[in-house]
Structures are given as structure tokens and as C-alpha cells.
Amino acid sequence: MTTETRLVIDLGALHVRSHGPAIAGVWLESGGSEFPMARWTDFVVVVLRWWVVAVLRLLRNNTGTERVPFMEGPYAVEASRTQSGKLQFRMFAGPSGGREVAVGEADIRRFVSELAIQSERLLDECRLREWWSLDAAVLKSHLEELDREIRRFSIISP
């Protein structure tokens, strides 16, 4: 059985250093459980960049599967788009691609909107803390592409 899934970004845990990646909480919530786990921290700018790129590919191709890893630990999520306007998620843990430990789904409109909003909030917070990097600039560029794609397709008609 699949359950509604959302990507959680915990900016309260944001830690930036003058040299090095920004770290914050980033995990998926699905049906009362969390993946990789509640309050998971990771290189959040990089992980969100990977999510935005994966979503862009799914929107543009309308088929296929995108694998989004976490940088810390052997965890990854496979996302695919359904004909009914949903994103399906398969969550994997362990080395060599891992084993499937959970599944979920989300309304594509809601997931893409929340991904864009949370990514912009993260970048705003990085600017406020006077932290910027090539990763942040690339995420910003991909968000601009995502915005164009959303407007072009009137956010994804099923």
C-alpha cells in the first residue's frame, strides 16, 4: 500500500561554514514513517539540487525513473511519474543499490510546488547567513528551469 509522501527540509538544523557544504535536515515522510530517518541531516543544497534535476527530467520526459541518493549513508529514492499525475517513490537502504524498505506517492503538483518553495527558502537562508557556493548557484539555476517548466506546462497536466 502506498501513502502520501512529502520531502521535509528542517532549516532549524541549518549549519553553514565559510568553507564547506551547508548541512540541514532533509528526509521523506510517508505514512507516519521517515526515510532515511527523522531529523536526518545531509548536504542539503546538493540533495535538493538532485531532487530538482530529477523532477525536471520526470516532467520533461513523462516516463522513466529517477534515482535520488542521499550523500550520507547508503540511502536512495527512486521516483517515477504515473499517468494519473502522481509521483511514486521507492526507498532503498544499503550498499550496492540497497533493498527496498518503503514505498509512497505524492500528488505531483503539490510535491513540485513544495520542493520549489523549500529550495527557495533554503537559498534565502544561505544568503542571510552570507554563505553561497557553486552548489547554491547551480540549485538556483535549476529552480529557474523548474519555474519555466511549471509555467510552460501549467504545472503538469495528467
Backbone as ProteinMPNN parsed JSONL, in Angstrom:
{"seq_chain_A": "MTTETRLVIDLGALHVRSHGPAIAGVWLESGGSEFPMARWTDFVVVVLRWWVVAVLRLLRNNTGTERVPFMEGPYAVEASRTQSGKLQFRMFAGPSGGREVAVGEADIRRFVSELAIQSERLLDECRLREWWSLDAAVLKSHLEELDREIRRFSIISP", "coords_chain_A": {"N_chain_A": [[0.842, -1.187, 0.0], [0.551, 2.214, -0.837], [1.447, 5.433, 0.458], [0.771, 8.915, 1.129], [3.447, 11.005, 0.424], [5.996, 13.238, 1.463], [8.608, 15.644, 1.049], [10.772, 16.696, 3.512], [12.314, 19.549, 4.797], [14.438, 20.701, 7.187], [15.119, 23.64, 8.237], [15.763, 24.702, 10.654], [17.816, 23.209, 11.582], [19.9, 24.039, 10.066], [23.249, 24.391, 9.196], [25.989, 26.26, 8.425], [29.238, 26.736, 7.089], [32.17, 28.709, 6.524], [33.792, 27.56, 4.567], [32.84, 24.815, 2.917], [30.123, 22.433, 2.731], [26.608, 23.282, 3.103], [24.646, 22.114, 5.762], [21.691, 20.501, 6.695], [18.501, 19.386, 7.988], [16.993, 16.839, 6.114], [14.635, 14.782, 4.756], [12.296, 12.17, 3.872], [8.835, 11.987, 4.553], [6.433, 9.549, 5.008], [3.427, 8.166, 5.317], [3.482, 8.23, 8.177], [6.018, 7.337, 8.76], [9.589, 7.869, 8.473], [12.168, 8.568, 6.093], [15.59, 8.782, 5.206], [15.576, 8.621, 7.999], [13.9, 10.169, 10.786], [14.75, 13.558, 11.265], [17.093, 13.419, 9.815], [20.228, 14.515, 8.752], [22.001, 16.146, 6.147], [23.966, 17.035, 3.241], [22.373, 19.516, 2.302], [21.903, 21.402, 0.196], [23.035, 20.213, -2.032], [21.598, 17.763, -2.115], [18.964, 18.723, -2.505], [19.329, 19.93, -4.975], [19.754, 17.674, -6.563], [17.196, 16.526, -6.325], [15.61, 18.484, -7.613], [16.649, 18.39, -10.232], [15.992, 15.722, -10.886], [13.17, 15.839, -10.795], [12.714, 17.697, -12.843], [13.572, 16.179, -15.074], [11.669, 14.118, -14.988], [9.331, 15.59, -15.464], [9.776, 16.567, -18.035], [10.161, 14.287, -19.632], [8.082, 12.575, -19.066], [8.068, 9.897, -18.574], [9.811, 7.044, -17.248], [12.296, 6.55, -14.637], [13.792, 8.161, -11.917], [16.655, 8.227, -9.918], [17.436, 9.325, -6.733], [19.985, 10.005, -4.65], [21.009, 10.081, -1.167], [23.619, 11.944, 0.311], [24.982, 11.212, 2.606], [25.444, 8.096, 3.954], [24.111, 4.909, 2.808], [21.634, 5.437, 1.148], [18.777, 5.885, -0.932], [16.294, 7.191, -3.212], [13.905, 6.173, -5.527], [12.117, 7.774, -7.972], [9.177, 7.973, -9.879], [6.93, 8.906, -12.485], [3.412, 8.824, -12.748], [0.618, 8.114, -14.944], [-1.613, 9.28, -13.875], [-0.957, 11.661, -12.648], [0.612, 11.502, -10.391], [3.479, 11.1, -8.277], [5.479, 8.343, -7.79], [7.247, 6.691, -5.234], [10.064, 4.778, -4.351], [11.911, 3.586, -1.749], [15.23, 3.014, -0.808], [17.664, 1.223, 1.075], [20.977, 0.534, 2.046], [24.067, -0.98, 0.859], [25.297, -1.168, -2.575], [23.078, -0.345, -4.173], [21.022, -1.111, -2.555], [18.2, -2.37, -0.624], [14.693, -2.409, -1.09], [12.849, -0.53, 1.168], [10.632, 0.934, 1.735], [7.645, 2.38, 0.318], [5.902, 4.992, -1.427], [3.752, 7.744, -2.385], [2.952, 10.817, -4.111], [0.997, 13.687, -4.86], [1.807, 15.148, -7.866], [1.746, 17.9, -8.443], [1.593, 19.148, -5.919], [3.923, 18.123, -4.683], [6.009, 19.112, -6.353], [5.594, 21.866, -6.127], [6.023, 22.249, -3.334], [8.683, 21.401, -3.176], [9.972, 23.376, -4.717], [9.356, 25.706, -3.213], [10.517, 25.109, -0.684], [13.194, 24.841, -1.447], [13.789, 27.438, -2.35], [13.465, 28.816, 0.067], [15.568, 27.699, 1.515], [17.778, 28.656, 0.009], [17.408, 31.406, 0.394], [17.891, 31.562, 3.153], [20.556, 30.747, 3.217], [21.724, 32.908, 1.884], [21.147, 34.955, 3.737], [22.788, 34.167, 5.799], [25.14, 34.717, 4.73], [26.395, 32.804, 3.152], [27.378, 31.217, 0.317], [27.701, 29.172, -2.555], [29.099, 27.278, -5.301], [27.411, 25.094, -5.578], [25.008, 26.145, -4.519], [24.496, 28.151, -6.399], [24.09, 26.584, -8.663], [21.832, 25.112, -7.873], [20.003, 27.253, -7.691], [19.888, 28.011, -10.402], [18.76, 25.658, -11.53], [16.296, 25.745, -10.242], [15.172, 27.963, -11.469], [14.853, 26.908, -14.038], [12.989, 24.92, -13.399], [10.825, 26.51, -12.623], [10.2, 27.717, -15.099], [9.456, 25.409, -16.5], [7.228, 24.582, -15.054], [5.472, 26.738, -15.534], [5.296, 26.521, -18.306], [3.988, 24.1, -18.772], [1.745, 24.479, -17.343], [1.738, 23.563, -14.729], [1.903, 20.599, -15.041], [-0.187, 18.739, -16.551], [-2.177, 15.871, -16.181]], "CA_chain_A": [[0.0, 0.0, 0.0], [1.323, 3.453, -0.885], [0.936, 6.509, 1.286], [1.192, 10.256, 0.718], [4.844, 11.233, 0.772], [6.469, 14.613, 1.285], [10.007, 15.915, 1.349], [10.868, 17.616, 4.644], [13.566, 20.266, 4.955], [14.471, 21.318, 8.508], [16.064, 24.755, 8.228], [16.177, 24.938, 12.027], [19.066, 22.477, 11.767], [20.862, 24.505, 9.067], [24.591, 24.729, 9.673], [26.861, 26.656, 7.317], [30.609, 27.101, 7.421], [32.709, 29.54, 5.458], [34.244, 26.645, 3.517], [32.214, 23.519, 3.102], [28.71, 22.379, 2.359], [25.556, 23.57, 4.075], [24.04, 20.902, 6.287], [20.385, 20.713, 7.333], [17.66, 18.205, 7.979], [16.313, 16.532, 4.848], [14.156, 13.405, 4.757], [10.94, 11.963, 3.371], [7.811, 11.455, 5.456], [5.487, 8.758, 4.235], [2.554, 7.341, 6.13], [3.877, 8.168, 9.569], [7.415, 6.948, 8.943], [10.546, 8.785, 7.864], [13.261, 7.943, 5.363], [16.18, 7.622, 5.848], [15.052, 8.59, 9.367], [13.512, 11.503, 11.261], [15.821, 14.509, 11.582], [18.288, 13.085, 9.052], [20.936, 15.684, 8.228], [22.793, 15.831, 4.966], [24.379, 18.212, 2.47], [21.019, 19.818, 1.852], [21.878, 22.108, -1.091], [23.326, 19.205, -3.052], [20.483, 16.819, -2.18], [17.828, 19.395, -3.152], [19.668, 20.093, -6.398], [19.474, 16.388, -7.204], [15.74, 16.373, -6.409], [15.084, 19.38, -8.651], [17.042, 17.833, -11.53], [15.184, 14.52, -11.108], [11.802, 16.259, -11.104], [12.753, 18.278, -14.193], [13.622, 15.083, -16.048], [10.374, 13.437, -14.999], [8.346, 16.464, -16.101], [10.077, 16.704, -19.459], [10.086, 13.018, -20.346], [6.795, 11.962, -18.753], [8.252, 8.464, -18.341], [11.096, 6.707, -16.663], [12.541, 6.592, -13.207], [14.967, 8.918, -11.494], [17.169, 7.809, -8.61], [17.99, 10.453, -5.984], [20.67, 9.499, -3.461], [21.432, 10.955, -0.083], [25.078, 11.913, 0.309], [25.435, 10.496, 3.801], [24.823, 6.79, 4.118], [23.683, 4.213, 1.591], [20.193, 5.612, 1.009], [18.364, 6.498, -2.186], [14.876, 7.14, -3.531], [13.562, 6.147, -6.941], [10.857, 8.471, -8.236], [8.641, 7.82, -11.231], [5.681, 9.649, -12.715], [2.308, 7.999, -13.235], [-0.309, 8.773, -15.868], [-2.666, 9.962, -13.119], [-0.476, 12.886, -12.015], [1.25, 11.196, -9.115], [4.848, 10.621, -8.235], [5.633, 7.154, -6.967], [8.567, 6.632, -4.622], [10.57, 3.54, -3.775], [13.025, 3.988, -0.897], [16.212, 1.944, -0.713], [18.718, 1.357, 2.092], [22.01, -0.486, 1.996], [25.069, -0.861, -0.208], [25.05, -1.733, -3.911], [21.715, -0.061, -4.598], [20.153, -1.304, -1.408], [16.951, -3.118, -0.717], [13.535, -1.547, -0.93], [12.382, -0.561, 2.552], [9.344, 1.635, 1.837], [7.095, 2.969, -0.901], [4.971, 6.086, -1.182], [3.378, 8.51, -3.56], [2.553, 12.194, -3.84], [0.451, 14.456, -5.967], [2.956, 15.785, -8.486], [1.631, 19.363, -8.31], [1.926, 19.516, -4.539], [5.323, 17.805, -4.413], [6.87, 20.044, -7.09], [5.423, 23.183, -5.507], [6.711, 22.254, -2.035], [10.117, 21.305, -3.451], [10.431, 24.704, -5.15], [9.252, 26.642, -2.085], [11.527, 24.783, 0.323], [14.513, 25.132, -2.017], [13.956, 28.9, -2.315], [13.669, 29.197, 1.476], [16.932, 27.307, 1.854], [18.706, 29.6, -0.618], [17.256, 32.687, 1.106], [18.574, 31.436, 4.441], [22.002, 30.727, 2.926], [22.113, 34.298, 1.608], [21.102, 35.686, 5.004], [23.957, 33.774, 6.591], [26.297, 35.078, 3.907], [27.013, 31.597, 2.656], [26.988, 30.902, -1.052], [28.66, 28.257, -3.165], [28.748, 26.844, -6.646], [26.223, 24.234, -5.436], [23.842, 27.017, -4.35], [24.251, 28.805, -7.687], [23.528, 25.581, -9.569], [20.456, 24.879, -7.416], [19.222, 28.426, -8.104], [19.696, 27.898, -11.85], [17.797, 24.581, -11.778], [14.975, 26.218, -9.798], [14.658, 28.821, -12.541], [14.379, 25.983, -15.076], [11.769, 24.289, -12.898], [9.768, 27.51, -12.706], [9.812, 27.815, -16.52], [8.777, 24.174, -16.865], [5.908, 24.616, -14.414], [4.637, 27.681, -16.302], [5.125, 26.01, -19.673], [3.009, 23.023, -18.788], [0.644, 24.791, -16.423], [2.06, 22.508, -13.767], [1.742, 19.196, -15.275], [-1.493, 18.128, -16.728], [-2.024, 14.394, -16.193]], "C_chain_A": [[0.888, 1.253, 0.0], [0.647, 4.521, -0.044], [1.463, 7.84, 0.797], [2.574, 10.558, 1.285], [5.181, 12.693, 0.553], [7.924, 14.715, 1.684], [10.056, 16.974, 2.437], [12.265, 18.228, 4.663], [13.487, 20.99, 6.294], [15.536, 22.407, 8.525], [16.494, 25.144, 9.642], [17.494, 24.239, 12.346], [20.155, 22.944, 10.794], [22.163, 24.933, 9.721], [25.43, 25.058, 8.45], [28.224, 27.034, 7.873], [31.15, 27.921, 6.263], [33.219, 28.693, 4.293], [33.641, 25.285, 3.804], [30.737, 23.585, 2.81], [27.788, 22.812, 3.492], [24.916, 22.242, 4.476], [22.721, 21.282, 6.952], [19.63, 19.394, 7.304], [16.978, 18.051, 6.631], [15.937, 15.054, 4.857], [12.77, 13.368, 4.142], [10.066, 11.468, 4.503], [6.786, 10.747, 4.6], [4.695, 7.87, 5.181], [2.992, 7.17, 7.566], [5.291, 7.675, 9.814], [8.311, 7.905, 8.159], [11.65, 7.993, 7.185], [14.289, 8.992, 4.986], [15.8, 7.485, 7.317], [14.678, 10.026, 9.746], [14.754, 12.301, 11.622], [17.155, 14.156, 10.918], [18.938, 14.367, 8.56], [21.876, 15.247, 7.113], [23.211, 17.145, 4.311], [23.166, 18.686, 1.687], [20.975, 20.52, 0.495], [22.102, 21.104, -2.224], [22.147, 18.25, -3.217], [19.267, 17.479, -2.853], [18.097, 19.631, -4.636], [19.365, 18.798, -7.146], [17.976, 16.15, -7.347], [15.164, 17.234, -7.528], [15.423, 18.841, -10.039], [16.2, 16.593, -11.853], [13.756, 14.883, -11.497], [11.734, 16.89, -12.492], [12.752, 17.187, -15.258], [12.292, 14.349, -16.14], [9.306, 14.287, -15.68], [8.548, 16.515, -17.608], [9.881, 15.415, -20.239], [8.77, 12.288, -20.159], [6.887, 10.448, -18.563], [9.573, 8.257, -17.618], [11.133, 6.857, -15.159], [13.81, 7.372, -12.952], [15.372, 8.45, -10.106], [17.852, 9.0, -7.956], [18.65, 9.896, -4.723], [20.72, 10.543, -2.352], [22.951, 10.868, -0.074], [25.635, 11.113, 1.477], [24.701, 9.162, 3.879], [24.363, 6.189, 2.804], [22.162, 4.248, 1.421], [19.88, 6.292, -0.315], [16.858, 6.335, -2.356], [14.743, 7.073, -5.048], [12.193, 6.788, -7.089], [10.456, 8.217, -9.679], [7.287, 8.512, -11.291], [4.627, 8.712, -13.276], [1.446, 8.805, -14.203], [-1.353, 9.611, -15.123], [-2.18, 11.21, -12.373], [0.116, 12.678, -10.639], [2.733, 10.938, -9.341], [4.845, 9.394, -7.346], [7.075, 7.106, -6.48], [8.841, 5.226, -4.114], [11.837, 3.92, -3.028], [13.921, 2.785, -0.631], [17.256, 2.257, 0.348], [19.701, 0.217, 1.911], [22.94, -0.311, 0.809], [24.604, -1.507, -1.511], [23.609, -1.537, -4.367], [20.685, -0.3, -3.534], [18.962, -2.196, -1.672], [15.806, -2.158, -0.462], [13.002, -1.687, 0.49], [11.037, 0.14, 2.731], [8.927, 2.116, 0.452], [6.157, 4.094, -0.504], [4.611, 6.753, -2.481], [2.977, 9.908, -3.133], [1.906, 12.77, -5.08], [1.597, 15.268, -6.563], [2.917, 17.305, -8.345], [2.094, 19.823, -6.932], [3.415, 19.275, -4.255], [6.258, 18.806, -5.086], [6.791, 21.439, -6.479], [6.178, 23.269, -4.178], [8.225, 22.17, -2.208], [10.674, 22.672, -3.838], [10.423, 25.699, -3.991], [10.342, 26.375, -1.051], [12.941, 25.086, -0.178], [14.79, 26.627, -2.003], [14.189, 29.39, -0.882], [15.091, 28.853, 1.932], [17.93, 28.309, 1.274], [18.62, 30.975, 0.035], [18.018, 32.654, 2.428], [20.096, 31.406, 4.249], [22.505, 32.137, 2.635], [22.159, 35.121, 2.896], [22.316, 35.38, 5.867], [25.271, 34.028, 5.859], [27.108, 33.86, 3.502], [26.492, 31.356, 1.257], [28.067, 30.02, -1.633], [28.243, 27.982, -4.597], [27.507, 25.956, -6.595], [24.953, 25.063, -5.298], [23.492, 27.694, -5.665], [23.622, 27.827, -8.681], [22.091, 25.244, -9.17], [19.56, 26.026, -7.864], [18.904, 28.356, -9.6], [18.668, 26.811, -12.187], [16.393, 24.967, -11.314], [14.357, 27.141, -10.83], [14.137, 27.98, -13.705], [13.064, 25.334, -14.659], [10.6, 25.25, -12.974], [9.274, 27.664, -14.152], [9.025, 26.584, -16.953], [7.36, 24.136, -16.284], [4.976, 25.553, -15.185], [4.34, 27.166, -17.688], [4.023, 24.958, -19.747], [1.854, 23.258, -17.838], [0.612, 23.781, -15.29], [1.37, 21.204, -14.071], [0.306, 18.706, -15.377], [-1.315, 16.623, -16.844], [-2.236, 13.813, -17.566]], "O_chain_A": [[1.859, 1.332, 0.753], [-0.571, 4.511, 0.139], [2.491, 7.892, 0.122], [2.826, 10.384, 2.477], [4.724, 13.315, -0.406], [8.409, 13.974, 2.539], [9.446, 18.035, 2.3], [13.267, 17.522, 4.558], [12.583, 21.795, 6.517], [16.707, 22.138, 8.793], [17.492, 25.846, 9.809], [18.203, 24.633, 13.272], [21.212, 22.321, 10.704], [22.18, 25.724, 10.664], [25.568, 24.236, 7.544], [28.344, 27.575, 8.972], [30.641, 27.836, 5.145], [33.078, 29.095, 3.138], [33.921, 24.681, 4.84], [30.168, 24.667, 2.66], [28.133, 22.724, 4.67], [24.68, 21.368, 3.641], [22.649, 22.269, 7.683], [20.059, 18.421, 6.684], [16.451, 19.015, 6.076], [16.801, 14.182, 4.953], [12.147, 14.406, 3.919], [10.485, 10.64, 5.313], [6.327, 11.279, 3.589], [5.236, 6.935, 5.772], [2.885, 6.075, 8.12], [5.724, 7.6, 10.964], [7.846, 8.65, 7.296], [12.023, 6.905, 7.625], [13.895, 10.04, 4.474], [15.71, 6.372, 7.834], [15.101, 10.978, 9.091], [15.694, 11.772, 12.215], [18.217, 14.547, 11.403], [18.255, 15.226, 8.003], [22.453, 14.159, 7.13], [22.851, 18.226, 4.776], [22.966, 18.292, 0.537], [20.07, 20.244, -0.293], [21.425, 21.156, -3.251], [21.741, 17.959, -4.343], [18.611, 16.852, -3.685], [17.184, 19.538, -5.457], [18.789, 18.823, -8.233], [17.525, 15.631, -8.369], [14.327, 16.771, -8.304], [14.569, 18.836, -10.926], [15.745, 16.439, -12.986], [13.197, 14.299, -12.425], [10.788, 16.637, -13.238], [12.007, 17.271, -16.234], [11.84, 14.0, -17.231], [8.462, 13.754, -16.4], [7.579, 16.506, -18.367], [9.473, 15.454, -21.399], [8.384, 11.473, -20.996], [5.859, 9.79, -18.405], [10.342, 9.196, -17.412], [10.155, 7.232, -14.512], [14.787, 7.252, -13.692], [14.527, 8.294, -9.225], [18.74, 9.615, -8.546], [17.971, 9.38, -3.836], [20.499, 11.732, -2.584], [23.512, 9.827, -0.416], [26.643, 10.42, 1.342], [23.47, 9.122, 3.869], [24.242, 6.893, 1.801], [21.491, 3.222, 1.535], [20.622, 7.165, -0.766], [16.232, 5.472, -1.741], [15.393, 7.831, -5.768], [11.233, 6.4, -6.423], [11.29, 8.243, -10.584], [6.601, 8.675, -10.282], [4.905, 7.907, -14.165], [1.543, 10.031, -14.265], [-1.912, 10.55, -15.69], [-2.915, 11.758, -11.551], [0.115, 13.591, -9.814], [3.17, 10.605, -10.443], [4.264, 9.413, -6.261], [8.004, 7.437, -7.216], [7.975, 4.574, -3.53], [12.745, 4.514, -3.61], [13.456, 1.699, -0.283], [17.679, 3.402, 0.503], [19.31, -0.922, 1.655], [22.631, 0.421, -0.132], [23.648, -2.283, -1.537], [22.99, -2.464, -4.889], [19.584, 0.247, -3.597], [18.751, -2.699, -2.776], [15.945, -1.203, 0.301], [12.737, -2.792, 0.964], [10.377, -0.033, 3.755], [9.748, 2.241, -0.456], [5.676, 4.14, 0.628], [5.099, 6.379, -3.547], [2.7, 10.163, -1.961], [2.228, 12.389, -6.205], [2.281, 15.996, -5.844], [3.958, 17.93, -8.146], [2.879, 20.762, -6.803], [4.083, 20.12, -3.658], [7.197, 19.294, -4.458], [7.81, 22.114, -6.331], [6.888, 24.243, -3.925], [8.968, 22.806, -1.461], [11.725, 23.079, -3.345], [11.382, 26.451, -3.811], [11.011, 27.302, -0.595], [13.787, 25.539, 0.593], [15.902, 27.048, -1.681], [15.013, 30.274, -0.651], [15.729, 29.627, 2.645], [18.832, 28.761, 1.979], [19.64, 31.641, 0.213], [18.708, 33.611, 2.777], [20.833, 31.986, 5.047], [23.585, 32.52, 3.085], [23.095, 35.889, 3.116], [22.808, 36.25, 6.586], [26.347, 33.62, 6.296], [28.339, 33.879, 3.509], [25.281, 31.298, 1.045], [29.229, 30.115, -1.239], [27.175, 28.399, -5.044], [26.643, 26.051, -7.467], [23.928, 24.727, -5.892], [22.316, 27.8, -6.013], [22.731, 28.196, -9.446], [21.226, 25.106, -10.035], [18.463, 25.788, -8.369], [17.772, 28.616, -10.009], [17.801, 27.021, -13.035], [15.406, 24.559, -11.927], [13.145, 27.108, -11.045], [13.102, 28.298, -14.29], [12.139, 25.213, -15.462], [9.496, 24.854, -13.349], [8.069, 27.732, -14.394], [8.042, 26.698, -17.686], [6.416, 23.71, -16.949], [3.827, 25.205, -15.457], [3.235, 27.357, -18.195], [3.227, 24.943, -20.686], [1.074, 22.348, -17.559], [-0.435, 23.225, -14.957], [0.4, 20.797, -13.432], [-0.311, 18.311, -14.387], [-0.406, 16.153, -17.529], [-2.144, 12.599, -17.744]]}, "name": "protein", "num_of_chains": 1, "seq": "MTTETRLVIDLGALHVRSHGPAIAGVWLESGGSEFPMARWTDFVVVVLRWWVVAVLRLLRNNTGTERVPFMEGPYAVEASRTQSGKLQFRMFAGPSGGREVAVGEADIRRFVSELAIQSERLLDECRLREWWSLDAAVLKSHLEELDREIRRFSIISP"}
